[in-house]
Amino acid sequence: MAIAEMSTMTVIIPSADKEKLLDALQKTGAAQLKKTREFDPALTFAEEDDGALAARRERVEKTLAFLTETLADKAKKKGISLEKDGFGVTREEFFAMGNRVAEMEEIMDASDAVAAELLSVRNEEAKTDGAIRAYSAYLPLRRCFDDYRDTRQSSVRLGILPYDKVSRAEELLAEIEGCSFEAVGQSGNGAVFVTVCHREDAARVDSALSEVGFSRCPFSGKETAEQKTKELTERKDRLKRQAEETADKLFAHASSIKDLKLYADYLSFLQEKRTAEGGFGNTAKTVVAEGWVPTEATEAVRAEIAAACPGAYAEFAPVPREDFAPTLMKNKRVTRNFEAVTNMYSPPAYGALDPNGVMAFFFSLFMGLIMADVGYGVLMIVGGFLFASRQRDGATVQRLSRVFAYGGFFAIAFGVLFDSWLGFSILRNTLGPEYNAFYLQYIDAVEAPASVAGINVPAILLWCLGLGAVQIAVSLVMKAVQHFGRRQIAEGIFGGLVWALALLGFVAWVFFLATSNPLASPFGYATGGLVLLGVVTAGVGTKGFGKVGKSFMSVYGLINYISDILSYARLYGLMLSGSQLASVFSSTLAVGMLFPKGPFGVIAGVLVIVAANLFNLAMNLLSAFIHDSRLQYVEFFGRFYESEGELFTPLGRQFEHSYFKAE
């Protein structure tokens, strides 16, 4: 549980070795570059245009998107898995892409050519399908379209009329002398309608048909609609087979998806290098690069630079904690996952205290208390670790999945304590009346009594508030540790430890109030004395009237302590609501009401137990994460945490599709 010490890095190399330096720094995975300050007015900054790289990468991404979208169904049918994002590669595989640029471009050219062919076939297939639908409207006709042409003396109108307009059309056309008409048949679009009239009446017929929404037939020829539809259907089948054959040719490039994704990430690195070069200081013959390196990695970085650029000069200097540097947290494997929770709030500043080790314990403890069910805990562990195993190594979603899994262990412990097993009570039904009596008196979340100064409250609520006070006291201890690290001894003692002890004394006093005479409690005297000491010494480190102001504000701050402790009542409320719902779903509804109904009732009851508990689990997990996070961010972090840090991001280590395997 620490933030790594960082060192500034200054490297001077011949201009010709610029690319070698960037590749060497990327291989170390331990250097973050920054814009170089101007050492001399004559220095300029290189600002190379990376538009060509961006265009090339955009082309790769478009090719990848087309391949994955087009081949997804075919790959699924053949039982082949397309390469998903988040695959690991070695440094050698990554940098080998620099020698495979021509190969990748050829793959994209071939893929694009097949894609263009497939697109053309699919467009033709879509046009043919549209023509089939258009001709299908005239399938009721048994004669060819040319039989409905005008003659010297008559005008013929063939088309589609909406069903609800046929009667109106017949009324209008009946008023025209010598005009004959007929609804030949029905189609999906309406009625196929034919009119024949004298040429001099054609305008009146057109006007009448326009009024009722008549759509004139656009087709002609010696073929019937049935013949044309059959011909087009055969053409569509040929085009469909051609599209399948073309897609098969495209499927040959499925094995190249991984290489193309790695190529896209390599182009991202080249863009990152161009950006980094824009921050270099340049003279006529040399390049100056600056950045940050973890102090423990300086020798390894120096050796890598020396091997790549024999003429380089590299200088490293530790960054004092009061200065700015990017933040690199160094935590053990379990605690490292909780960095994702902290970073959602804000990474710690470089000179601050890393809270993750302590926060991880309380976060898991509170999540387990909210869930408080053995079955839910098992599902959290199995589901969390299983889901994490399928995610990209180090990704936020992977870390958060493990956070839920760790909370599952505490959920099992609290589930045993509160005797909740997917809502069933097993211990109380098997251990007999003595355990039941003990459970009701000391454990039951609703019935177990507690009295504070004559006020009756649930005992578990009191314990939740006590846990909250303990966490706040720990935050004050961490505040003291932070002061001690900066040699601010008095501030650490009186601004941190004294108030932490006062809170712990208050907790002991409250629990003593529940059982005995409060006036006889030594904890009350200790708490009062510590609070008085904290108020009097609140101005340590300030001068003049500021001492009085600090003391006054510390008295006012006592209200904040009370309100913050009361915030932990949410632990009790969420735990109680979740456990009661689980009990209602499993014991009351399934076992009590459905199981006695016979075989179908048992089946329905089992389904209710599974579905309802999964729903309850999902809702409880969401609530647990949100409210648990709030307690950490507000009540815990609020008294010591220094945020607004900038995470350490080594050059060339953040990619969209791949990541470097551990070596």
N, C-alpha and C positions, 0 to 999 in steps of 0.2 A: 504494500500500500504506500506508493511513493510516486513522485513526479521526477522523472530522470533529469539530471543536470545536463544542460545544453552548452555547447561551445560554438562560438562564431568561427567560421571558416573563410579564409581568404586564399585564393589560388591565383597565381600568375603563370601563364603559359604562353608559348608562341602562338600566334594567330592560327597557324596551320593545324594545331592540335585541338582546336575547339570541339570538333565532333568526338574525338577520342576521349576528351575529358567528360563530356556529357554521357557517353556510353559507360564510362568507368563509374561515374557517380550513380547511374541508374542500377548498375550491377550490385553496388553495395547495399542499396535499399536503405541508406542511412543518411541521406543528404537532402535538405530542402534549400533550394536556391532563393535568393531575393534580388531585388534590383540593386545594382552596385552604385554606391555613392560616387560622386565625382571627386576623384583624388586630385585632379588638376583641370583647369579650365579647358585645356586642349583635348581632354578626353571626350569622346562622343559615344552614343549608344547605338548598337546595331538594331535595326528594326526591319527584319526581313519579312516580306509578305508571305503568309502561309496559305494564301487563297488556293493555290494549286493542290496542296495537301488536303485542304478541307473538301475541295471538289472531288478528289480521288476517293476520300473516305466516304463521302456522300454516295458515290457510285457503288462502293462496296456494300454499304448498308441497304441500298435499294435492291441490289442483286440478292442479298441475303433475305430481305423481306419477301421478295418474289419467290425464291426457292422454298423457304420454309412454309409459306402460305399455300403454294401450289402442290408441294410434295407431302404435306401433313397427312391427308387422307390416304394417299397411296402407301406411305410408309407405315401407317397404322394397319392397313389391310395386310401388308407383307410382314408385319411383326418386327419392323425395323424402327429403332429409336433415333430420331434426328438429334444431333448434338445440341444440348441445352446450354444456356449461359451459365457461367460459374465453374468452368472446368480448369483444372490446374495444369500448368506447363513449367518446364524447367527454363532457366536462363538461356541455355543453349538453343532450345526450340524457339524461344522468343526471338533471339537475335539472328537466328538462321533465316528469319523472314526477310532480312535485308538482302539476302542472296537469292530470294525466290520472288522478287517483284515481277519479273517478266512472266514467270509461271502463273502467278496469281492473275495478272492482266489477261493472259491467254485463257484462263479458266473463265474469267468474267466475259471475255469476248464470245467464247463458245456458248456460255450460258445465255448471254443476251441475244445471240442469234437464234437459239432454240426458243427463247422466250418470245421473241418477235414473231416467229413462225406460229407458236402456240396461240399468241394473241390474235393473229390474223385468222387462224382457223376458228377460234372461238367467236370472233366478231361475225364471221360468215355464218357460223352455226346459229348465232342469235338472230341475224337477219332472216335466215331461212325459217326459223321458228316463228318469227313475226309474220312471214308470208303465209305459213301454214294456218295460223290463226285467222288471218284475213280471208283466205279462200274458204276456210271451214264454215264461215258465216253463210256461204252460198251452197252448201251441200244439199239442201232440199231441191235445188234445180237439177233436172235430168237432161237438159239440153245444153249445148255449148254456149259460150258467152256471145259469139257472133250472131246467134239466132235472135238476139235482142237488140240488133242494130236498127237505126232509122231506115225508112224506105222513102220513095219519092213523095208519097202522099201522107205518110204517118210518122209520128214521133213516138219513140219507145223510151220509157224510163224504168230502169231496174236498180233496186237498191234496198237499203235496210230502213225499216220504220220502227220506232219504239212501240212496244206492245200496247201501251195505254193510249196511243194516238191513232190506232188503226180505224176505230169507229169514226173519229173526227175526220180523218182523211177520206173515208168513203162518203161522208156527208158532203164535203166540199167538192169532190170529184163528180158526184152524182148531179151537181148543178151544171156541169159542162156537157153540153149536148154532144153525143157521139163518142164520149170518152169511156173506155172500158178499163177495168182495174181488177186486180186479184192479189190476195195474200197467198203466195205459193206455198209457204211453209214457215216453220219457226227455226230460229237459230239461237245461239247463246246470246247474241247481241240484240235480237229483236225479231221482227217478222220480215221475211223476204217478200218484197212488194213490187208488182209490175203494173205499169199503166201504158195504155196505147190510146193515142188521140190523133186528130187531124193536125197537120203541120201548123195551120193558122191558130190552133188552140194551145200550142206548146207553151207559150209564155204564161197563160192562165194556169195551166197544170203545174208548171214550175213554181209559180207563186203559192199555189195551194199546198204543194208538197213542202215548200220551205217553211210554211207556217206550222207544220206538224213535225218538224225535225227530221225530214227525210235525208238520208245519206246515200248519194248516188254511187253505184258500183263502178270502181275504177278499172275493172278487168275487161279484156277482150281476147279473142282467139278461138281456135277450132276445138279446144278441149273443154270438157266439163269441169266443174269445181272438184268433183270426186277424183277425176283423172289428175288434175293439177295437184291436189292435196297428196295423192299417192306418190306422185313424182317428187314432190318436195320432201315428203317423209323419208323416202329412200335416200335423197341427197343429205338430209339431216343425219341419218344413220351413218352414211359414209363419212361425213364430217366428224361425227362423234368418235368413230373408229380412228380417224386421222388424228384427232386431238389426243386420244389415248396413246397412240403410237408416238406422237410428239412428246407427250408427258413422260413416256418411258425413256425417250432419249434424254429428257431433262433430268430424269431420275439418276442417270449415270453420274450427275454432278452432286448427288446427295453426299457422297463421301468427302466432297471438298468443302462442306459447310464449316467444319471445324477450322480448316486452314484459312478460309475466308474471314471467319470471326477473329482468328489470331492476327490476320493481316490488318483487319480494321483496328485492332488494339495497337498494333505496331505503328500504324499511321497516326494514331492518337499520340503515341510517344514522340513521333517525329514532330507533330504539332507542338507538343509540350516543350520539346527541345528548341524549336524556333522561338517560342515565347520566352524561354529561359535566356536564349541568346540575346533577346531584346533588352535584357537587364544587365548584360555584361558591360563592363567598362573597356573601351578599346583605344589603343594607341596605334601607331603605324604598324608595329610588329608584334604587339602582345595583346593578350586578353586578360582582364581581371574579373574573376567570379567570386561572389560572396554568398554565404548561406549559413545554415545551422546544421550541426551534427551532434548527436548524443555524445557526451564526453567519453563514455566508455567505448565508443566506436571510432574515435579519432585515429587511432593507430591503424586500424583496418582500412579506413578511408584513405589515409596517407599512403599506405602500401599500394592500394589499388590505383591511386593517381600516379604514383611513381612508376608503376609497371606499365601504365598506358601512355604516360607522357614523361619520359625520362628527364626532360628539361624543365619540369614544372617546379614552382616554389609554392609550398603549402604551409599556411600558418593557422594554428588553432588557439583559441583563448576562451576559458570558461566564462559563461554569462552569469553575473551576480543575480541572486534571486529577486532583487528589487528592480532589475531591468526587464525589458520585454524579450521573450523568446517563445517559440511555439511549444505547446504542451505535449509531452509524451508520457503517458501513464504506464507504470510498471507494476502489474498486478499478477497474482497467481491465476491459474487456469480458470477456477470457478469465479473468482472476483472479477476477472476481465470481462465476463459477460454482462455484469451490472454496469459497466461503463456506458452501455447503450442507453440505460435509464438516465444516468447523469447527463450524458451528452444531449438528450432530448430537452433538458433544461438549459444547460450551457456547460461547455468544458471548463474545468478549473483553470485559473490563471497560472502562469509559469511559477510564480513565487508562492502559490497557495498550498493548502493542505489537500491531499487526495482523499475524498470522503468514501470511496467505493468499498473499502474493506468493511467498515462499520455499517455503512448504509446497506450493503448486501445482506447482512444478518438481519437487520430490522425489517427490510423490505420482504424477505422470505418469511420471517416470523409473522408479520402482519398479514401477508397474503394467505399463509396457512391458517391463521386465526379466522379470517373472513370465510374461507372455503370450508374448513372444519368438517370434513367428511372423508372417511377412509376410501370409499369408492372413487370420489372425485380426485383425491390425492393420487391414487394409482393411475387414473386416466391422465392426469396432468404430467406425471413422470413419463409414462409410456408415450403419450402423444407428443409431449414436448421434445423429448430426445429423438423420437422417430422423425418428427418434422424437421428438427435441426440437422439431422444427418443427411437430409436431401437438399439442404441449402448451401449456398456458396460460403466457403470458409471465411469467417470473420465478418460476414454481412450482418447488418443490424437485425434482420428478421431471424437469423440463426441465433444470435445472442439472446434476443428476447424470448425465443422458444425455450432456451435453456433456463432462463430466469423463471418462467412458469414451471418448468420441471423441478427446479430446486424448491420452489414454493410448495410443490406437491408433497415433499417429505414432511414439511411442517403440517400440511393439511391432514396427512395420515395420523400424525401425533395428536393433533387436536381432535380429529375424528374419533380416535380411541378414547380420549378424555371425555368427550361429550356423547360418546356411544352413538355415533351416526355412521351407518354403513349403507350408502345410497338411500338414506332416509329411514332405514330400518334400525330398531334398537335391539341389538343382539346381547350385549352384556347384561342389561337389566332383565332380559327374559331368561337368562341362563344362570346368573350368579345368585339369584334368590332375593328374599325380602331385605336381608341385612344390607346388601349392596344398594338396593333400591332406596332404602332410607338414607344411606350415606350420600347417594347421588342427589336426592331431593334437597338435602340439607346444605351440601357444599358445592355441587357442580351444576345442577340444572340452571340453564340460562334464564329461566323465567321464575322458577320457584325458590331457588337458593337465596336466602335472605341475607341482608347486611344492613346495619344501622349506623349512620353517621350523625352524631349529635342529635339523636332521636328521630332522624329522617330515614325512613326505610327505602332502600334502593336494591336492585338486583346485584348480587355479589359479583357476577361476571362483568357487569358494567363497571363496577369499582376497580376490578383487576385491569380492565382495558384502559381506564383513565390512569391507573398506576403505571402501566407499561408506557403510556404516552409521556408521563412525567419523567420516567427513567430515560427515555430517548432524548428528551429536551435537556436533561442533566448531562447526558453524554455529549450532546452538541456543545454545551458550555465547557466541558473538559477539553474537547477538540479546539475550542476557541483559545483555551489556556495554552494548549500545546503549540498552537500557531504563534501565540505571543512569545512563548519560551524560545521557539526557534529563531525569533528575531531579537532575542535578548531583552525583551520587554517583560521582565520578571514581575514587577508590581502589577502591571495590567493583567498578566496571566493569572496571578493569584486572586486579586480582588475583583477583576472583571469576569473571571471564568470559574475558578475552583470554588470560591466562596458561594456563588449563586448556585453552582451545581450541588454542593453539600446542603444548601438551604432547601433545594427542591427535594433531594432525597430524604432530608429530615421531615419535610412536609408530608411526603408519602407515608413515612413510618408513623407520623402523628395521626394522619387520617385513618390508617388501619388500626391504630391504637384506639382512636375514638369509637371505632366500631365495636370494641369489646370492653372498654373500661371507662373510668372517670377521666375526661380530658384534662382536667386541672392537675391531675397527678402525673401527667406524662412528661418525662424528661425530654421527649422529642419536641414538645411544644416550646419549651424553653430554648432548646438548641436551635430550632427553626427561627424563632423570634430574634435570638442573638445574631445568627448568621445574616438574616435579612437586614437588621440594623447595621451590622458591620458593612454589608454590601452597599447600603445607602450612603453611609458616611464616607466610604472610600471610593465612591463612584467617580469622583473627579480626579483620581490619580492620573498623572500625566498631563493635566491641564493646569493653566495658571489663572490667577485672579478670580473674577466673578464666575468664570467657567466652571469652577469646582462646585459652587452653589447650584448652578443650572443643571449640572450633571446629576447631582444628588436629587434634585426635584424631579427630574425626568425618570430616575430609577424608581422613585415611589410610584409615579404614574405607570411605569412599565410593569408593575406587579399585576395590573389588570390584564395586560397582554399575556402574562404567564397563565393566568386562570383561563382565559379564553382559548389559548392554545391547547391547554390540557383537555378542556372540554371538547375540542375538535376530535379527540381520539374516541369519543362516544360513537363515531361512525363505524368503528371496528365492531362494536357490539351490535349495532343496528343491522349492518350488512350480514354479519354472521347469523344473527337470529332470523332474519328474513329468508336467507338461503336454506338454512336447516329446516325451518318450518315448512317451506315449499316442498323440499325433498320428502319430508315426512307425510305431508298431505298427498303428494303424488303416489308414493310407494305404499305406505301403510294404510292410509284412509281410503283413497280412491281405488287403487289396484287390489290390495289384499282384502280390505274391508267391504268393498262394494262389488267389484267385478269377479273376483275369484269364486265367490259362492254361487255364481250364475251357471256353473258347469264348465265343460271343455271350452266353449267359445268365450266364456267369461275369463277363463285362465289365459287364453291366447290374447284377448284384448287387454287384460291386465299386464301381461308381460310387455306388450307393445307400449302401453302407457308408461310403464316403469322406464323402458329404454328411451323413448322419445322425450318424455317430460323431463327426465333427469339430464339428458343431453342438452335440452333447451336451458334448464336451470344452471347447468355447468357453464354454458357459453355466456349467459347473462351475468352470472356471478364472477366469472373470470374478467369480463369487461369492467364490472364495477370494482372488483378488487384491484385491478391494475390502475384505474383512474384515481381512486381514492387513496390507495397506497402511495402512488406517485405524489399526490397532493400533500400528504403528510410529510414526505421526504423533502419536497421542494420548499414548502412554507414553514412547517414547524421545526424541521431538523436543520435544513440548510440556512434558515433565516438568521441564525445567530453566529455563524462562523464562516460560511462558505463564500469564497471569493471567485466569482465566475468571470465570464467574458474572455475566456482563454481561446487561443487559436490552435487547433489540433495540428500536430506535426504531420506533414504530408510529404514523404520522400519523393524525389523526382522519379517519374515513370513507374509508379506503383499502383495507380488508381485506373483500372480498366473496366470497360462495360461488359466484355464477354468472358475474360479469363483472369486468372490470378497466378502468382508465382508459388510453386510448391515449396514447402519448407525443405531446406537443405541441411 
